[in-house]
Amino acid sequence: MEQNFKRIADSVRLPDGSRTRIRAQIASHREKQEASIMKTKKHLPRLAIALIVALALSLTAAAAVYVFRNSILVSDKSDIPEPQGDTPVAVAVSFPNGDVPHSLEDVTEARRITADEWENGEKIGGGGSGWDSAEVLSSDAALSIRRITREDGAEKMEYMAENPNDLVPFLSDKFALDLTWMNENYRFVPETGIAYVVRDPGGAFTGNYFSALYGAADGKGYISFELRYDTSWENSNQSYIVDSSYEEAYYYTTQSGCEFLITADSGHVWAECCTAHANVSLSGAYLTTDAVEQIVEHLALSIKE
C-alpha cells in the first residue's frame, strides 16, 4: 500500500491564502478564550441535578439543551431492569478489571505519532475504515496537515499541532472547549494529539475527532482526552454501573451544563459524557477525582447535537 501514499516535499508549502486562513482561525480562537471558571462540586442526586439544569436552561435562552446517555449507576445488579420487548437487547454492565495503570511513558509510546509516521501515511485509522491514501499538505511542527482519502471519495482532514489548543479551531461546531487552564496546569505530551474531520463522498460532514494527552506536574499522573462525534452512530444501548464495584462512582455536572460520570479504581480515573452522537471520554491514572472534577470544569465543554 506504500505506493499509494503521496508525499509532498517539505519545500512545498500551502497556498498563501490557505496558510493565512488557518492562522486567522487559530488567532480568532485564542482571542475568544475566556478566563478559567471556578469549580463547584455537586454531590446532588441525579434527579435533583436534572431539575436544576432544566430550570437553568429555561431561564437562559442561549443555553444548549442536553440529553445525556451516560451509564446509569445502580446499587446492585438486581436493580438493573430486565430487557423488554419481542427482541430484547442484552444489557451492558461496566466494571473495572483491577489492573495496575500503565505509566505515562508507556501511554505516550502507544499514542505517539512520529514525524516519519505522519509523512509516510502510517496510523491513518479511525473515522471509519478503508482509508488507503495519505497526502501530506504540511509538515510544519507548529501545525501539520494531511488529507486522507478512500476509494469511494470520502475524505478525512487530519491536523497535528505542538499545542493542542491550536487544534480546537478545526473541530466542527459540534464541540466547544477551552484548553487554556490545562496548558497552564498540566504538560501536554507532544506528538500525541490529533484532530480530524470526516466528510462523505458528497462532501457532507459525517464525523469529528479530537485527542490529547497531558502529564501532571509530578511526572507520574496523566489524563487523556478523546472527543468523538459520528452522525452514523447513535448511543442508544443503555449501560449500567454497579457503584460498589468502583472505589468511587458518581455524577458531576459542570457549570456549562454537561453531566459527567466520574469513576475511580485501583489508581485509574475515568470521566464520560455521552449524548446521542457524541462521546467525550477522559482516562487517566494517579490523579484524584477532585482533580478530574477540576479538569472537566475548566474545559468549559459544550456539545451541539
Number of C-alpha atoms within 10 A of each C-alpha: 7 11 7 11 17 16 16 15 12 12 8 10 14 12 8 9 8 11 13 11 11 16 13 13 16 16 13 12 16 16 8 9 12 10 10 15 14 10 15 13 14 15 12 14 11 17 9 11 18 16 11 14 21 15 11 13 16 12 10 10 9 8 13 15 16 19 13 15 20 20 21 17 20 14 12 12 12 9 11 18 9 11 11 9 7 6 7 9 12 12 14 13 15 13 15 14 10 11 10 11 16 14 15 22 11 10 16 18 12 10 15 17 18 14 13 9 12 22 23 17 22 16 11 20 11 12 20 13 9 14 18 17 21 25 20 21 21 24 21 14 13 12 17 19 22 23 19 22 21 17 11 11 11 19 23 26 19 24 21 28 21 19 19 28 19 22 24 21 19 19 19 16 12 15 20 15 17 21 19 17 16 21 14 9 13 19 15 22 20 18 22 23 26 22 26 25 20 24 18 15 14 10 11 11 16 18 24 25 24 24 21 23 27 24 22 18 11 9 12 13 19 25 23 20 17 18 20 21 29 19 13 8 12 12 16 10 11 14 17 19 22 20 19 13 17 17 13 13 21 20 23 25 23 23 19 18 24 23 26 24 19 20 24 24 20 15 17 24 24 21 24 21 25 24 21 18 20 26 20 21 18 23 18 26 24 20 18 15 19 11 11 21 20 19 19 25 24 23 19 19 19 18 23 15 15
